Amino acid sequence: MSGYTENIDNAKLIREQIERYAIEHGFTAIGFCEAQLIPETKDNMIEFTHRGYQGEMSWLTSNINQRTDPKKLWSDALTIISLACSYAPDSDPLMNLSDHDVGNISVYARGRDYHEVMKKRLKSLGRMISEKFSCSVKVFVDTAPVMEKPLAQRARLGWQGKHTNLVSREHGSWLFLGEVFINIDLSQETELDQSLVGHCGSCQRCMEICPTKAFPAPYQLDARKCISYLTIEHDGPIDPELRPLMGNRIFGCDDCLAVCPWNKFAQAAADPDLKAHKLLEKPNLSELAGLNDTMFRKLFSKTSIKRTGRDRFVRNVLIAIGNSKNPREVSTVESLLDDPSSIVRGAAVWALFQLVCVDRFLDYRKKRFSQEKVVHVQNEWDIALK
């Protein structure tokens, strides 16, 4: 029995040292769990995909077994170290929503690409752990089929709220997540506590504020209606019924996070890399609409936005311009009616219809419809005839 006690004490000592290293590396919170998920995770994932809530994110359906079993990623893994880094804003993240001349970019994308920031920290921490404790490690940050939020919940960093994002009692919900898999056992021999259940209570602010009603039920998200999915992951034209609900949200959406009461405990990100670039706090819609591919890549070279690509991004900008109802933007939209990208052309046609009278729109249609060969763009031109 004494050997068993020594093992527990040794594991505790190692955890404490790793926790200290993690804080020194700039992480906000850290937790440990076995390299396995609770059984319900796979069932929930299967139900999510059966309902089609994943939209075009086909990778979620192609590797469910691997995604729901960490050991299929690395069979030697015994413990998963879950780490969080706060990116909480230092001002109201929704303040741009009433300004129709600017676009609203999700807080997480206003600073440097978090993949780069987190991976650098994780690799550095992983090397230190490997050298100090003579073990093997693997690090992940949204780059492999790792179910980060369920693992973070299992590691007691928080719980998945009704908006399906992780919520921490100490740090709120503005959190980037990453993992270090190690091949030593640091299991905590304790009962699963209430952090796995959550502390949302009767609150439904996140569900009620969602512009597109993307939450069919608490703890369920239909990505096909989620503005973050539509503006970032969705590749084609956005559903015309959802466009007016997007407002000026041109990359992501923070509404459900911003209203969470637990964010009263969140502290603004201290790392300069995670703070918003001035250009991305209140970006001018007209200027963004005028970006060509080279300009887009240069402007967003160090941000998460670059992964979406110029065409989808300008599509989002045009929808925001259409929602602005600002007639001064007609020339901006007109310049994109002949864009090489059909996704951009289609969005420009829709935006134009929002800004001019029907007769003027039909004049534009008369000049361009016969030259348009892409069906979905033709459908946009036909909107005035319905």
C-alpha positions as CSV (number, residue, x, y, z in Angstrom):
1,M,0.0,0.0,0.0
2,S,2.9,2.3,0.7
3,G,4.1,2.0,-2.9
4,Y,0.7,2.9,-4.2
5,T,0.7,6.0,-1.9
6,E,4.1,7.0,-3.2
7,N,3.0,6.7,-6.8
8,I,0.0,9.0,-6.0
9,D,2.2,11.5,-4.2
10,N,4.8,11.4,-7.1
11,A,2.0,12.0,-9.7
12,K,0.7,14.9,-7.6
13,L,4.2,16.4,-7.4
14,I,4.7,16.1,-11.2
15,R,1.3,17.7,-11.8
16,E,2.2,20.6,-9.6
17,Q,5.5,21.2,-11.4
18,I,3.8,21.0,-14.8
19,E,1.2,23.5,-13.6
20,R,3.9,25.9,-12.6
21,Y,5.6,25.5,-16.0
22,A,2.3,26.1,-17.8
23,I,1.6,29.3,-16.0
24,E,5.2,30.5,-16.8
25,H,4.6,29.7,-20.5
26,G,1.6,32.0,-20.5
27,F,-1.3,29.6,-20.1
28,T,-4.3,30.7,-18.1
29,A,-5.5,27.3,-16.8
30,I,-4.4,23.7,-16.9
31,G,-6.0,20.3,-16.1
32,F,-5.2,16.6,-16.3
33,C,-7.3,13.6,-17.3
34,E,-6.9,10.0,-18.6
35,A,-6.5,9.6,-22.3
36,Q,-10.1,8.7,-22.8
37,L,-13.4,10.5,-23.1
38,I,-16.6,9.8,-21.3
39,P,-18.8,7.2,-23.2
40,E,-21.5,9.7,-23.9
41,T,-19.2,11.8,-26.1
42,K,-19.3,9.4,-29.0
43,D,-23.1,9.0,-28.8
44,N,-23.4,12.8,-28.8
45,M,-21.1,13.1,-31.8
46,I,-23.0,10.5,-33.8
47,E,-26.3,12.2,-33.1
48,F,-24.8,15.6,-34.1
49,T,-23.7,14.2,-37.5
50,H,-26.9,12.2,-38.0
51,R,-28.9,15.4,-37.7
52,G,-26.7,17.0,-40.3
53,Y,-25.7,19.8,-37.9
54,Q,-22.1,19.6,-39.1
55,G,-23.0,21.2,-42.5
56,E,-20.2,20.9,-45.0
57,M,-17.6,20.0,-42.3
58,S,-17.2,16.5,-43.7
59,W,-14.1,15.8,-41.6
60,L,-16.3,15.5,-38.6
61,T,-18.1,12.4,-40.0
62,S,-15.1,10.7,-41.6
63,N,-13.1,9.9,-38.4
64,I,-15.6,9.7,-35.6
65,N,-13.9,6.6,-34.0
66,Q,-10.5,8.4,-34.0
67,R,-12.0,11.7,-32.9
68,T,-13.8,10.1,-29.9
69,D,-10.8,7.9,-28.8
70,P,-7.6,9.8,-28.1
71,K,-5.6,6.6,-28.0
72,K,-6.3,6.1,-31.7
73,L,-4.2,9.2,-32.2
74,W,-1.4,7.9,-30.0
75,S,-1.7,4.4,-28.5
76,D,1.0,5.2,-25.8
77,A,-0.9,8.2,-24.4
78,L,-1.8,7.7,-20.7
79,T,-2.5,11.3,-19.6
80,I,-3.8,14.3,-21.5
81,I,-2.8,17.7,-20.2
82,S,-5.5,20.2,-21.2
83,L,-4.5,23.8,-21.4
84,A,-6.4,27.1,-21.9
85,C,-5.3,30.6,-22.8
86,S,-7.5,33.6,-22.3
87,Y,-8.2,35.9,-25.2
88,A,-10.8,38.0,-23.4
89,P,-11.3,41.4,-25.0
90,D,-10.7,44.6,-23.1
91,S,-13.8,46.3,-24.6
92,D,-17.3,45.4,-25.5
93,P,-17.0,42.8,-28.3
94,L,-20.4,43.7,-29.7
95,M,-19.9,47.5,-29.9
96,N,-19.4,47.4,-33.7
97,L,-22.8,45.8,-34.5
98,S,-24.6,49.1,-34.6
99,D,-22.0,50.8,-36.8
100,H,-23.0,50.1,-40.4
101,D,-19.9,51.5,-42.0
102,V,-17.6,48.9,-40.3
103,G,-17.5,45.1,-40.2
104,N,-17.5,43.1,-37.0
105,I,-14.7,40.5,-36.7
106,S,-14.8,37.8,-34.0
107,V,-12.6,38.7,-31.1
108,Y,-10.5,35.5,-31.5
109,A,-9.5,36.6,-35.1
110,R,-8.6,40.2,-34.3
111,G,-5.1,39.3,-33.1
112,R,-2.4,37.0,-34.3
113,D,-3.4,33.5,-35.5
114,Y,-4.0,31.6,-32.3
115,H,-2.8,28.4,-33.9
116,E,0.7,29.8,-34.1
117,V,0.6,31.4,-30.7
118,M,-0.7,28.2,-29.0
119,K,1.4,25.8,-30.9
120,K,4.6,27.6,-30.0
121,R,3.7,27.6,-26.3
122,L,2.6,24.0,-26.4
123,K,5.8,22.8,-28.1
124,S,8.0,24.7,-25.6
125,L,6.0,23.3,-22.7
126,G,6.1,19.8,-24.2
127,R,9.9,19.9,-24.6
128,M,10.3,21.0,-21.0
129,I,8.0,18.2,-19.7
130,S,9.8,15.6,-21.9
131,E,13.2,16.6,-20.7
132,K,12.3,17.0,-17.1
133,F,10.3,13.8,-16.7
134,S,12.0,11.6,-19.3
135,C,8.7,10.9,-21.2
136,S,7.4,11.2,-24.7
137,V,4.9,13.9,-25.7
138,K,2.6,15.0,-28.5
139,V,1.0,18.4,-28.8
140,F,-2.3,19.4,-30.5
141,V,-4.1,22.7,-31.1
142,D,-7.1,22.4,-33.4
143,T,-4.9,20.6,-36.0
144,A,-6.0,16.9,-35.5
145,P,-9.2,15.1,-34.6
146,V,-9.1,15.9,-30.9
147,M,-12.3,16.8,-29.1
148,E,-10.8,19.6,-27.2
149,K,-13.9,20.8,-25.3
150,P,-14.9,17.4,-23.9
151,L,-11.3,16.8,-22.9
152,A,-11.1,20.2,-21.2
153,Q,-14.3,19.4,-19.4
154,R,-12.9,16.0,-18.3
155,A,-9.8,17.7,-17.1
156,R,-12.0,20.0,-15.0
157,L,-11.1,23.3,-16.7
158,G,-14.8,24.0,-17.0
159,W,-18.0,22.7,-18.7
160,Q,-19.6,23.0,-22.1
161,G,-22.3,25.6,-21.8
162,K,-25.6,25.7,-23.5
163,H,-23.8,27.4,-26.5
164,T,-21.5,24.3,-26.6
165,N,-18.4,26.3,-25.8
166,L,-16.3,25.8,-22.7
167,V,-17.1,27.9,-19.7
168,S,-14.8,28.3,-16.7
169,R,-16.0,29.6,-13.3
170,E,-12.6,31.4,-12.9
171,H,-11.9,32.6,-16.5
172,G,-15.2,32.8,-18.4
173,S,-15.5,31.5,-21.9
174,W,-13.0,33.5,-24.0
175,L,-10.5,30.6,-24.0
176,F,-8.2,29.0,-26.6
177,L,-7.6,25.3,-26.0
178,G,-4.7,23.0,-26.6
179,E,-3.4,19.6,-25.4
180,V,-0.2,17.8,-24.5
181,F,-0.5,14.0,-24.6
182,I,2.1,12.2,-22.4
183,N,3.0,8.6,-21.9
184,I,3.1,8.7,-18.1
185,D,0.2,8.2,-15.8
186,L,-0.8,11.4,-13.9
187,S,-4.4,10.3,-13.2
188,Q,-6.2,12.0,-10.4
189,E,-8.0,9.4,-8.2
190,T,-11.0,11.6,-7.5
191,E,-14.7,11.3,-8.2
192,L,-16.1,13.2,-11.2
193,D,-17.3,16.5,-9.8
194,Q,-20.0,19.0,-10.8
195,S,-17.7,20.8,-13.2
196,L,-18.6,17.9,-15.6
197,V,-22.3,18.8,-15.2
198,G,-22.0,22.6,-15.5
199,H,-23.3,25.7,-13.9
200,C,-25.6,27.3,-16.5
201,G,-28.7,26.7,-14.4
202,S,-31.8,28.2,-16.0
203,C,-29.8,30.9,-17.9
204,Q,-30.4,30.8,-21.7
205,R,-28.9,34.2,-22.6
206,C,-26.6,32.6,-25.2
207,M,-29.5,30.8,-26.9
208,E,-31.8,33.8,-26.8
209,I,-29.3,36.3,-28.3
210,C,-28.3,34.1,-31.3
211,P,-29.3,36.1,-34.4
212,T,-30.1,33.0,-36.5
213,K,-31.4,30.8,-33.7
214,A,-28.7,28.2,-34.3
215,F,-29.4,26.4,-31.0
216,P,-32.2,23.9,-31.5
217,A,-32.0,22.9,-27.8
218,P,-29.6,23.6,-24.9
219,Y,-26.2,22.1,-25.5
220,Q,-26.9,21.6,-29.2
221,L,-25.6,23.7,-32.1
222,D,-26.9,23.5,-35.7
223,A,-23.8,24.8,-37.5
224,R,-25.7,25.3,-40.7
225,K,-27.3,28.3,-39.1
226,C,-24.3,29.5,-37.1
227,I,-22.8,32.8,-38.4
228,S,-19.3,31.6,-37.4
229,Y,-19.8,28.6,-39.6
230,L,-21.4,30.5,-42.4
231,T,-18.7,33.2,-42.6
232,I,-15.7,30.9,-42.1
233,E,-16.4,27.3,-43.1
234,H,-19.2,27.5,-45.6
235,D,-17.8,27.7,-49.1
236,G,-20.7,28.7,-51.4
237,P,-23.6,31.2,-51.4
238,I,-25.1,31.8,-48.0
239,D,-28.8,31.1,-47.5
240,P,-30.7,34.2,-48.5
241,E,-33.0,33.9,-45.5
242,L,-30.0,34.1,-43.2
243,R,-28.2,37.0,-44.8
244,P,-30.3,39.8,-43.3
245,L,-29.7,38.2,-39.8
246,M,-25.9,38.4,-40.2
247,G,-25.8,42.2,-39.9
248,N,-22.3,43.4,-40.3
249,R,-20.7,40.2,-38.9
250,I,-18.0,39.5,-41.5
251,F,-15.9,36.9,-39.8
252,G,-17.3,34.8,-36.9
253,C,-19.8,35.8,-34.3
254,D,-19.3,36.5,-30.6
255,D,-22.9,37.1,-29.4
256,C,-23.4,33.9,-27.5
257,L,-20.0,34.2,-25.8
258,A,-20.4,37.9,-25.0
259,V,-23.6,37.6,-23.0
260,C,-22.4,34.7,-20.7
261,P,-22.6,35.9,-17.1
262,W,-19.5,33.9,-16.2
263,N,-17.4,36.3,-18.3
264,K,-17.5,38.7,-15.4
265,F,-14.5,36.7,-14.1
266,A,-12.6,36.9,-17.4
267,Q,-9.5,39.0,-17.4
268,A,-8.4,40.7,-20.6
269,A,-5.7,39.0,-22.5
270,A,-2.2,40.1,-21.5
271,D,-0.3,38.7,-24.4
272,P,0.2,41.4,-27.1
273,D,-0.1,38.7,-29.8
274,L,-3.7,38.0,-28.6
275,K,-4.8,41.6,-28.4
276,A,-6.7,43.1,-31.3
277,H,-4.8,44.8,-34.1
278,K,-6.1,48.3,-34.5
279,L,-7.0,47.8,-38.1
280,L,-9.3,44.8,-37.2
281,E,-11.2,46.5,-34.4
282,K,-13.3,48.7,-36.7
283,P,-12.5,47.7,-40.3
284,N,-14.1,49.9,-43.0
285,L,-16.4,47.8,-45.2
286,S,-15.7,49.7,-48.4
287,E,-12.0,49.3,-48.0
288,L,-12.4,45.5,-47.3
289,A,-14.6,45.1,-50.3
290,G,-11.8,46.5,-52.5
291,L,-9.3,43.9,-51.5
292,N,-7.9,41.7,-54.3
293,D,-6.2,38.4,-53.5
294,T,-2.7,39.9,-53.0
295,M,-4.0,42.7,-50.8
296,F,-6.0,40.2,-48.8
297,R,-3.1,37.9,-48.1
298,K,-0.9,40.9,-47.1
299,L,-3.4,42.4,-44.7
300,F,-4.3,39.1,-43.0
301,S,-1.0,37.3,-43.3
302,K,-0.6,36.7,-39.6
303,T,-4.2,36.2,-38.7
304,S,-6.8,33.3,-38.7
305,I,-8.7,35.2,-41.3
306,K,-6.2,34.3,-44.1
307,R,-7.4,30.6,-44.0
308,T,-10.9,31.6,-45.3
309,G,-9.5,33.2,-48.4
310,R,-10.3,36.4,-50.2
311,D,-13.4,35.3,-52.1
312,R,-15.4,34.0,-49.1
313,F,-14.3,37.0,-47.0
314,V,-15.4,39.6,-49.6
315,R,-18.7,37.6,-49.9
316,N,-19.2,38.3,-46.2
317,V,-18.3,41.9,-46.6
318,L,-20.8,42.4,-49.4
319,I,-23.6,40.9,-47.3
320,A,-22.7,43.4,-44.5
321,I,-22.8,46.2,-47.1
322,G,-26.2,45.0,-48.3
323,N,-27.4,45.0,-44.7
324,S,-26.2,48.5,-44.2
325,K,-28.8,49.8,-46.6
326,N,-26.3,52.6,-47.3
327,P,-26.8,54.0,-50.8
328,R,-23.3,55.5,-50.8
329,E,-22.0,51.9,-51.1
330,V,-23.6,51.3,-54.6
331,S,-20.3,52.1,-56.4
332,T,-18.4,49.8,-54.1
333,V,-20.9,47.0,-54.9
334,E,-21.0,47.8,-58.6
335,S,-17.2,47.3,-59.0
336,L,-17.6,43.7,-57.9
337,L,-20.5,42.7,-60.2
338,D,-17.9,41.5,-62.7
339,D,-15.5,39.9,-60.2
340,P,-13.8,36.7,-61.4
341,S,-15.2,34.8,-58.4
342,S,-18.8,33.7,-58.8
343,I,-19.2,33.7,-55.0
344,V,-18.3,37.4,-55.0
345,R,-20.5,38.2,-58.0
346,G,-23.5,36.5,-56.4
347,A,-23.0,38.4,-53.1
348,A,-22.6,41.7,-55.0
349,V,-25.9,41.1,-56.9
350,W,-27.7,40.5,-53.6
351,A,-26.1,43.6,-52.0
352,L,-27.0,45.7,-54.9
353,F,-30.7,44.7,-54.6
354,Q,-30.6,45.9,-51.0
355,L,-29.3,49.3,-52.0
356,V,-31.2,50.4,-55.1
357,C,-34.8,50.5,-56.2
358,V,-36.2,47.6,-58.3
359,D,-36.1,49.6,-61.6
360,R,-32.5,50.5,-61.2
361,F,-31.7,46.9,-60.3
362,L,-33.4,45.7,-63.5
363,D,-31.3,48.1,-65.5
364,Y,-28.1,46.5,-64.0
365,R,-29.6,43.1,-64.7
366,K,-30.3,43.9,-68.4
367,K,-26.6,44.7,-68.9
368,R,-25.1,41.6,-67.2
369,F,-27.6,38.7,-67.0
370,S,-26.9,37.4,-70.6
371,Q,-23.2,37.2,-69.8
372,E,-23.6,35.3,-66.6
373,K,-23.0,31.5,-67.0
374,V,-23.1,30.4,-63.3
375,V,-26.5,29.3,-62.1
376,H,-26.4,30.5,-58.6
377,V,-25.4,34.0,-59.8
378,Q,-28.3,33.9,-62.3
379,N,-30.6,33.1,-59.5
380,E,-29.4,36.2,-57.6
381,W,-30.2,38.4,-60.6
382,D,-33.7,36.8,-60.8
383,I,-34.6,37.8,-57.3
384,A,-36.2,41.0,-58.4
385,L,-38.5,39.1,-60.7
386,K,-40.0,36.9,-58.0
